[in-house]
Amino acid sequence: MKNKIRKKIFKLIEKLYKSEAKEKKFISGENTINYAGRVYDSRELINLVDASLDFWLTAGRYAAMFEEKLGSFLGVKSCLLTNSGSSANLLAISALTSPLLKERQLKPGDEVITTACGFPTTLNPILQNNLVPVFIDVEMGTYNIQAEKIEKAITKKSKAIFTAHTLGNPVNINKINQIVKKHKLWWLEDNCDSLGSKYKGRYTGTFGDISTCSFYPPHHLTMGEGGAVLTNNPLLRRIIMSFRDWGRDCWCEPGHDDTCKMRFKQKFGDLPYSYDHKYVYSHIGYNLKVTDMQAAIGCAQLEKLPGFIDARKRNFKFLYKIFEKYNDYFILPQAQMYSDPSWFGFPILVKENVPFKRAEIVNYLESNKIVTRMLFGGNLLKQPAYKNIKHRVLGNLKNTDLVMNNLFWIGVYPGLTKPMLSYVERILHNFFRMTI
């Protein structure tokens, strides 16, 4: 009886979606062209309601399904859901501070090599764990870390490298792989903007010791809020799960007890023998779990991921053909050698000594309802929050400053249509007709 009622509900949801989802015609100059947005259909709504009807409000069957399917898609053994990509980065760095890692444990004052060019929550977990970021400048065109300079930054305190694949463009994975093996460093991949990108035919997020994903609405797939931490290392999996789930030592799934059959048969620290293992804490952790409603949306989105990736690549190519006509004025994006990016956005850097500034073209695009974005925080060391942080810089951050001052990007997300992209082309043409 319950299943019949659910099926009736699902049919009504589908009917409701179809009645409201009639494709709206794009009207030039009236409709906004966003840099990103949700792309979904009745499947996401049905999954969301299905999970809600279970009323299992924490992670449950959909979370387990998503973790298995995303891990399988990427070819990674362990996928752990969390409530955001930022939390995923926090868990990734925090995991490396676990005493279970013995001589490879990161301790306060240890250094993590990264860039100042990017999103703050790649940097924040380094600082939040009392570690010291070491900043290296970025390449022009790819806007990724200058991998050839990493070895020069390594000292006895260097313990890890934390790199993001900027706007979906993979870093120089070959070079970084060589360095981390030679110097026995941890390597964390911030894969939040690059789900589906490949390097030498292999997905990003599968090369480092730990990788992270984000499922915030602008990303390659969405749960509204959500993220994931992935690893092939069983010990790191256990540690990440502990930090995510209050710091507890127990690894039972929510709603399950005594999976190890040793719940009241162990001794931990100064606790009495037989103390309930569900309330033993081996790390100073958090509660960063995801809800099953979020995971249910993600499961439906995951089925669409290959199509989303194709659409992003297609839209990127369309925009490249538009902007390459004005190559004298811009530095256009350059894919990392050996890579096939699943682009998050289309970055455009206004060259020095051209007849207009970034602000002029950005304001023109925005006034014509084409949404733009900066490359996140620009040079994070120029941001108010990081004014007095303990850090080290290798050389200078000349390119990072140029990105901060001259770069913007526009969207390539799957919701863009040919009429929208053609409108971008027309507005860009008008800008140059008026300016040059």
N, C-alpha and C positions, 0 to 999 in steps of 0.2 A: 504493500500500500504506500509506504514512504517513498519508494523508488518511483512509483507512478506519479505521485504528487511532485516530486523533484523534476521529472521529465516535463510535466505540464508547466512548471515554473520556467524551466529552461526554454521551452518553446515560446513562452510569452516574452522572455528576455530577448530572444532572437527577433521576434516580431516587433518589439519596441525599438530595438537597435535599427532594424531596417527602415522603420517609419521615420527615424530621426537622422539617419545617416545618408540621406540623399546627397549626392556629390554637389557641392556648391561650386558654381562657375567662378573662376578667378577673374576679378575685375581689376585691371591695371590702375594703380594709383589709389584704389580704395581698400583693397585687402593687403594686410601686412604679410611680408615674406619673412618668417621667423628664421633664426639661426638653428633652431631645433624644435622638436615637438613630439608628442605621443602619436604613434601610429598603431591602431588597434581595431578590433572588430568585436562581434558578439561573443567570440570564444573567450576573450579575457573577462568579459562581464559574467558569462556563465560560470567560469572557474571561480571567480571572486564570490559569487553568490553560493556556489557549491561549498566552498570552504567556510563561508559564513554560516551556512546551515548546519555544518558539523559543530560549530561553536567551540572548536578547538583553537583557542586564541593565541597560543604560542606556536612555535615550529611544530609541524606534524607531517602528515602523509605527503602533502604537496612540497614541503621543504625537502624531504628526503628524495622525492622524485626529481626535483630541480637539481639538487646537488649531484645526483647520479648522472643525469643527462648532460649537464654542463661539463662535468669532469670527463665524460665519455666523448663529448664533442671536441674538447681540446686535447684529449689524450693525457689527462692528469689523474693520478690515483685518488687524490682526496680533494674534495670541494666542500668548504664550510661556509654556510650563509651567515651574513651579519646584517645589521640594520642600515649600513651605508658604505660607500667606497671609502669615505674618510675613516670610519671605524675599521674597515679592512686594513688600511695602512697602519692605523694605531696597533692593531693586533699583530701585524707582520713584524713591526719593529719591537714591540713589547715581547713577543715570543723569543727574540734573540737575547733577552736579558734573563732568561730562565736559568737557574742554577743546574737544571737537568742537563744543560749543554756543557757543563764542566769547564774545560780550558777554553772552549769557544764561546763562553758566555760573554755578552757585552756588559760592561760595567760603566758607571758614571765616569765621564771624561774620555771614554773611547770615541774614536772618530768614525763618521759615516760620510762617504764621498757622495756628493749629489750636485745639483745645480740650483742657482737662485732664480732661474727662469721657469716659471710654471705655477702650479696651483699650491696654495699654502699647506694643504693637508698631506703633501708629500714631505714637507719640511717639519711640520708641527710635531709628529710623533718622535722625531729625533730629539727635539728640544724637550718634549714632555717626559722623555726617559733619561734626561740629564746626560745626553750624548752631545758630541760637538760636530756640527755639520762642517764639511770642507767643500767649498764651492769651486766648481770648474765652469768656465765659460761654455757657451753653446756654439754649434756650427751655424753658419748662415745657410738658409735654404731648407735644412732639415729641422733646425732649432732644437737639436738633441745635444747631449753632452759631448764635448770634444774628447772622444774615447782615447785618442793618441796621447793625451796629456794626463790620463789617470795615474799612470805609474809614477810620474813626477810628484804627485800629491801624496803618495803612500809613505807613511812613517810607521814606527813601532806601535803607535796608537790606532792605526787604521784597522778596522775590523769588518767593515761592510761597505757595499755600494748600493745606493737606492736610486734607480733611474726610472723616469717615465718615458713611454714612447709618445712623443709629443704629437698631439692631434691625430693619433693613429699611425704615425710614421715610426717604424722600428728604429731603435738605436743600433749602433755598430755592434751587433751581438757577437760576431767572431772575435773582435778585439777584446771585448769585456770578458768573454768566456776564458780567453787565454790568461788575462790578468788575474781573475778570481782563482783560477786553478794554480797559477804560479805562486800567488801570495796567500793562498788559503783564506780568502775573504768570503763572507756571505754576500750573496747577490739577491736583492729584492727587485722585482719588476712591478712597477705601477702600470698595470694594464687597463686602467679605468677608461681611457679614451681610445683603446685600440683592440677591443674584442673582435676577433676575426682577421686581424692582420697576420701576415705570414712573413717569415724570414727563411730563405732557402727551402720553401715548401712546408715549413713547420710553424704552427701557430705561436705567436707571442704569448707570453704567460706560461710557457712550458720550459723555459731555459733556466730561470733563476731558481734559487732554493725555495722561495715563496713568491707568489704573484697575487695581485689584487684586481678586483673588478668593481665597477659601480653600476647601479641600476637606477640612478636618478633619471628623471624623464628625458634630458637631452642625450643620454647615452645610447649605445647600440641596441639595447633592449631595456625595458623599464619595468619596475615594480612600484613606481611612485617614489619610494625610498628603498634602499637595499644595496647590498654589496656582497662580495665573496672573497674568501682567502683560499688559495689553491697551493698544494704542495705534493711532492712525491715521497716526502720523508715522513715515515710513521711517527717518529719522535716529535717532529715539528707539528704534525697534526694534533697529537695529544696535547702539546703545550698551547697551541692556538685555541683549541677547544676549551682548555682550562681558563685561559685569560678571557675568552668570550663569555663563559658561563660562571661568573662571579669569582673565578680563581680556584674553583673547587678541584679536588683531586679525582673525584668520581667521574666516570665517563658514560654513565647511563644516559640514554636519551630521555627527553621529557616524558613523564608519565610511566616510566619504567624504573623498577627497583631491583637491586641485587643482580645485575647482569653478570658480574664477575663471580658470584656465589661466595663472596668474601666480605659481605657488608659489615658483619659484626665480628670478624675474625682477624683483625689486623691491629698493628701498633704504629702510630704516627706521632713523631715529635715527642712532646711532653704530655700529649693526651693520654687518657687511660686506655688500656687494652680494650678492644671491642667497641670503641667509640664509633658511632654511625658514620660510615664512609661517605655518605651523601653530604655530611657536614664537616668534611675535612678539606682544608684549603692549602694548596701547595704554592699558589701564586697570589699576588695582590692584583686581583682582576677586576672585571667590569661585568655589567649585564648588557650585552650588545647583540642579543638574539634577534631574529626576524620573526614576524608573524606568518602564520600559514596563509592568510589572505594575500599578503604580498607575494609569497612564493607561488600561489595559485595563478596570479597574473603572470608571473615570470615563466611558468610552464607553458602558457599559451604563447607568450612572446618568443620563447626559445624555438618553437616550431617555425617561426617566421624569420629567424636569424639569418639563414643563408640568403633569403630574398632581400633582407635589410642590407646586408653586406654588399650585394650586387648593386643595389640602388645607390648606395653611397659612392661606390667606385664610378658608376655611370654619371652621377651628378658632378663628381669631381672632374671627370674628363670634359664634360660640357663646359664647366666654368673655366678650365684651363684654356680651352680653345678661345673663349671670350677674352681672357686677360692677356694671353700671349700676344695679342695685337698691340698691346701697350707695354711691351717688354722693356722699352727704353726708360720707363718710369717706375717699374716695379721689380723687386726680386720675387720670383714666383716659387712656389713650393717644389722641393726636390726630394723624391723618394730615396730613402737609404738604399745603397747598392745591395743587391740580392733580395730586396724586399718586395712585397705586394701588400701595400697598406689598405686597411679598411678605414678610410678616412673619417675623422670626427668633424673636421672643418677644413675650409680652404683658406690658408694663411697668405696674406699679401703684405709685403714690406715695401713701403714707399722709399725710393732711393733718395739719397742726399742730393742736394743741388738740382732738384726738379722744380718746375714752376708752381707747385702746390705742396701743402703740408698734409699730413695724415688727417688732421682735424677737419680740413676742408672737404676731402672726399668722404670721410665718415659722416660728417654733418649733411652732406648732399644725399648720400644713400639713405640715411635715417629719415631725412625730411621727405623722401620718396618712399617711405615705408619698407625699406630693406634693412633688416636688423643686423647690426654688426656687434662684434665682441673684440676686446683686447686679448692678448695671450695671457689670460688670467691675471696674476699679480705682477706681471712684468719682471722687474728686478725686485725680488722680495726684500732685499736688504734696504730698499728705499721706502718700504712700507712702514707706517708708524709702529706696528706691533713688534717689529724686529729690530728696532733702533739700538737696543743694548744687549743683544744676544751674544753669547760666546760663540765664536766661529773662526774659521780660517779661509782665506781666499788664495787659490793658486794663480799667480800672475794678476791679470785684471779681468773685468767682466765687460769688456768693450762691446761685444756682440749682444750681450744681455741688455745693456743699456740701449742699444740701437733697436732691439725688439720692443723695449718699453716705450720708446719714443716714436717709433715709425711703423709698427706692425699692427694690423687688424685682421680679423677673419670673418668669413660669412659661412652660412650653413650648407651642408650637403645631405641633410637627413632625408630619409625615404619619403617624407610627406611632400617634398618639392615636386612640382610638375613641370613639363616642358614650357607651358605658357608662363610660369613663374620665372624660370631660368631665362627665357627669352626677354622678359621684362627687365631682368637684371642687365642683360646685354644692352638693351635700349637705353636704360638710365645711365649706364657707364659711358656709352657713346655720347649721350647728351652732355655729361660732365666734361668730357674732353673737348667737345665742340665749343663749350662755353669758356673753358679754362685755357686752352692752348692756342 
